């Protein structure tokens, strides 16, 4: 039987011509419809088979393309969203910076003929970008004294709640001036020698020493949690590419700040728009990219240096003022912290606002989604294709070990498909 919501009933009541039939006849018809379909309406949110699998520590919500809730359980209880929080971080960045926003990096020459770099938190300063920068700088200068790095746009030694001091790339630290996500990717050849696993990225002496000191075997690793060291890696990588292009450095690589008298000679504008960056963030669930954007947002809105607190303020105020979410709790931007708290009802509001940008999410079959995983936590939110291109919304927060989120989502999808066929 087709489920009728209030809009359906209003439509049904309009087919009665009260003028021709009399108000009593019209009223009787409306009451009859309400009587016949009331059990269906009252049970519309209870007949999802998998609701019984949603325990007291879990939550689920499914809404139709108009945002009307079809199924719900524990919809107002706050849960750990894990990486699904990245949807809110992405939405805030789009609204505050614009989808076409591009990060920049500035290059100066000072009075002592030192080359200076000012970083602004670009999360995608990968080797190809540094080579592009070297090409441009080689046309501006053929020699300089020191290579000086300015990473003061971010506050020093920002610690992301929930991240560990490990070599796991998921724990990569943020910084105003970075290279290759603050990671190195390498393997060992048949003689046991350390070799870069990326043809575009040379294994420079600075990185090789860090690998040897840490005793790393092979793979992609975060090589440091010291903000000065991650900036120095970026500087030494650029220096390698400059020397390849015949540019001479007479001095050393060091850190200091840009001064008012320094002369700007080049501004690198990222080849990637914010939308491009967010698509990559979602595809790889990059905590590094999420928190680079999070801290950069704080600096952009409230002025440098970027801090975790400023990022929290930007996202929290957006959630409160634009989405009318009064009790959401934000600790950082990636979802790695267990201090983040969001209800499935909060997430529905986020998904509704993110709908025009849902193409940035992963797609599997008829579902666009973002997953989240922490120890004992499994979450998934997103959209299921609906009629005429308008999607259904779903939010699943499972906060217990051994839960099967694929099974729950499969149940939701089958129920929606079954309902659509019976209309």
Secondary structure, DSSP 8 states (H G I E B T S, - for coil): -----HHHHHHHHHTS-HHHH-HHHHHHHHHHHHHHHHHHHHTTTT--GGGGG--TT-EEEEE-TTS-EEEEESTTS-B--GGGGHHHHHHHHHHHH-TT---EEEEEE-TT--EEEEE---TT--HHHHHHHHHHHHTT-SEES-EEEE-TTB-TT---TT--SSS-GGG----SS-SGGGEEEEEE-TT--EEES-TTS---HHHHHHHHHHT--SEEEE----HHHHHHHHHHHHHHHHHHTT-EE-S-EEE----TT-EEEEEEE-SS-HHHHHHHHHHHT-HHHHHHHHHHHHHHHH-SSB-HHHHHHHHHHHHHHTS--SS-B-S-SSS--TT-BB-HHHHHHHHHHHGGGGGGSEEETTEEEEEEEETTEEEEEEEE--GGG--EEEEEEE-STT--HHHHHHHHHHHHHHHHHT-
